[in-house]
Amino acid sequence: MKIQAIVLDMDGVLWRGPEPLGDLPALFDRLNALGLKIALATNNATRTPADYVKKLASFGVQIQPSQVMTSALATALLLQERLPAGSQVYAVGQHGLIQALNEAGFQVVPVDVPPEKVDAVVAGMDRTLTYEKLLHAVLLIRRGAPFYGSNPDRTYPTPQGQAPGAGAILAAIEAATGVQPQIAGKPEAHIFRLALQKLNVHPEEALMVGDRLETDILGGQRAGMRTALVLSGVTAPDQAAAWSPPPDWIVPDLTSLVDTLESA
């Protein structure tokens, strides 16, 4: 079946750090010329869709906030399916997650709210993490509050090397509670379902493009999408070769993938 839509991860696919990976305006023009619907899906819960619109604009690419799905937004929408409107949520995270929860109608509460009034604990990447935040999350979960996580990425790339990611924070909370978080982001089905809804296509009509095997590729495969791994991010060629089942395409970067799609 012909590919009708493409879902792009961002960090490691469109850029690495402050630098774009290729001529992004030309690449988006070429994707549009192929008639592909485009959505962007990221496990980064620290930023909002508007933040990504602004970043892509700095690279010369114009997109709409509605084209962006973050794990923060996926988490908020998952909670909407599970909790009543106005529920009180304790969150370990940054502004992307907090804003998504607020806009979804939840009350993000401070540590002094009585534990019995907290309906869920949500955790994601938090560069302002403190022991007090971890302690409060752990105590609430041990009292019975359900535990949700934005995404399981244990690391993320920085110029200094691989830094602790959201998954490292989730692992600390899980170690202290014995409770596994319910994940909203990749590789779980929820975020892929949301992206496909935005695109209005069936899974087999969409291509997931990412640089992480354990989130982008695994999640796309689970969702029934075709997958393309780019080696411009965190995955080494030997890791890609060992992955089973293999992605439909393994390419050096997005430019190479677009070349392949055009030739097909």
N, C-alpha and C positions, 0 to 999 in steps of 0.2 A: 504493500500500500504506500502511496506517495506521502512524503512528509509534508504536512500542512503548517506545522508550527515548530518553533524552537524555544526551549527554555534554557537560558544561560545563567550559570553561576557567574559571579563577578570577580572576586579577588582570586588571582591566579589564572583567570580566563580573559578578563577585559583589562585588568591592570595588575601590577605587582608593586605594592607600596605606592609611591606617588607617580609611577611611570605607567603610561598606557602600553598595552601589549599589542603593538601594531597600529595601523592607521584606522582608528575606531570609526570615524565618520564614514570612511570609504567602506569598511566592513558592514556597517549597518545599512548603508545604501545598497550594497550587493545582496544582503539578506532580504531587504525589501523588494529588490528587483526579482528575486526568486519567488516572490509572492508568499513568503513565510510570515505568519503571525509571530510576534516576539514577546516573550515574557522574561523577566529577570527574577531569579530565586536565589536567596542567600541565607546561609545559616547565621550570619552576623546579626545579632539581636540588639546591638548597641546603637544602630542608626535607624532613622525613619525612612520611608519611601521618598519623602521630600529631600532628605539628605543625599540620597542616591541620584535623584533627578539633578540636583545641584552639582554633584561630582561629575556625572556624565556630561553635563553642560560645559564643565571646565575642559573636557576633552573634545568638545565640539559635537556631542551627540545629544539630540533632543528626544526625550521620552516623556511619558505621562506617569504620574504617581500610580495610576491604576495598573500599570504594567509591572510594578515591582511587588514581589512577595518576599517578606522577610520572616525569619523564624519568630520574631517578636509578634508580628501580625498574625502568623499562624497560631501562636500560643493563645493570643487573645480570642481568636475566633474559635479555637478548641474549647476554651473555657466558657464561651457563650453557649456551646452545645451541652455543657455539663453543669453549669451553675446558673442560678436565677440572676436576673438583672439586678445590679446594685450590690452584689456580693462583695464582701471585704476580703482583700487579698494582700498577703505580705510578699513583697518582691525583693529578691536579691538581683540587681541588674542596673543598667544604665538608662539614659533617657529614651532610647528606642523602645525598650520593653515597657518602661513606665508609661510613656505616651500611648502606646498601643493598648495597654490595659485600661487607661483612663478613657480613651476614645471608644472602647468597647462597652463602657458603662460600669466598669468595676471601680471600687474604692480601694486605692492602694494605701495601706495603713502603716503608721509608724510602729515602733517597737512597744510603745506604751499602751496599745490597744489590748484589752483583756483577751487572752488566748481563746476563750470559748466563743468569741465573736469573729474570729478569723476563719474564713471558709476554705482557703487554700493557700499553699505556699508555691510561689513561682520563682525559679532561679535561672539565670543565664550569665553571660559574661559580665563581670563587674570589676573594673580597674580601681574602684574605691573600696574593694572588699576589706572588711575588718573581722576580727574574731567575734565581735558583738553581733554582726549580721549573721555569721554562720551559726553562732550559738542560738540566736532567736529562731532561725529557720529550723534548726534541729529540734528544739524544744516543742515547737508547734507541730512538727510532723510526728514526734513521739507521742503527742497528745491526741493524734488522730487526724490532723489536717492532711488532705490529699496533696501530693507532691508532683508538681509539673516542671519540666525542664524545656527550655527553648531549643537546645540542640546539644548533641553529644561530642562535638569536636574537642578533643583533649588538648590540641595545640593550634596555633595559627602562626603563619610566617611573619617574621620581622627582620629588619636588616641585621639584628644581632643574632638571629637564629630562631628556632621554634620556641614560642612563648606559651605559657599555660593558657588554655582556652576555657570556654564554658564547661566543657566536659570534665575538666580538672576540678572545677568548683562543685559540679554535681556529684563527682566521685567522693569529695570530702563529706558532703552532706549524707550521701548514701552510706558511707563507711560508718558514720556516727548514728545512723537511724536503722540501718538494715532495710530501708525502703528504696526501691528503684523508682526513679522519676518516670512519669508519663511524658514522652517526648513528642513535641509538635513539629519540629523541623526535620530536615533530612537526616537519616534515610527513611523516616517513617512516612506512611502513606498520606497523612493529612495534608502536608504542605504541597505534595504533588497533585493531590485532588483539587486543592484550591487553585494552583497554577493552571491546571487543565480547564477548570471552570472559567477562569479569566479568558482563556484562549478559545473556549467553546469547541474543543476538539476531543476526539477519543484518544486514549493512551497510545494506541498503535500508530496514530497520525502525528505524534510529537517526538521530537528528539531532545534528550537531556544532554547538555554539554557541561562538563565540570572537570576539575583537576584533582578531586579526591575520590578514590575508589570506594571507601567505606561509607561515604555519604551520598555524593552525587551519582556515582555509577550504581552502587547497590540499590539506592532508593529508586532510581529510574528503572532499573531492571525489575524490582518488585512491583512497580506501578504499571508494568507492561509497556513502557516506552522504549524506543531505541535509544542507544547511548553512545556518546563520543567522549573519550578521555583526551584532554590536552595535557601535554607534558611541560607546560609553561608555569605550572604551580608547584605543588608539593610532592607529586608522585614521580618516582624514578622509573626509567624504562624497564628494569628488571622486575620491579613490583607490578608494573602494568602487564608484563608478559606472564606473570604467575597468576593473575586474577582469573577466577573461573566462576561462572561463564564469562568469557571475554567481552569487553565492550564491542559494539558494532564497528567503531573506528577508534584507533589510537593514532593521534597526530601530534606533531610538535607544538602547534598553537592554533588559535582560531583562524588565522589567515589560511593555514593549510587545510583546515576543515572546510572553509568556504570555497576554496579552490576545488576540493573534492565534490562538494555538493553541486557546484556549477557544472563540473564535467559529467556528473551523473544525470 
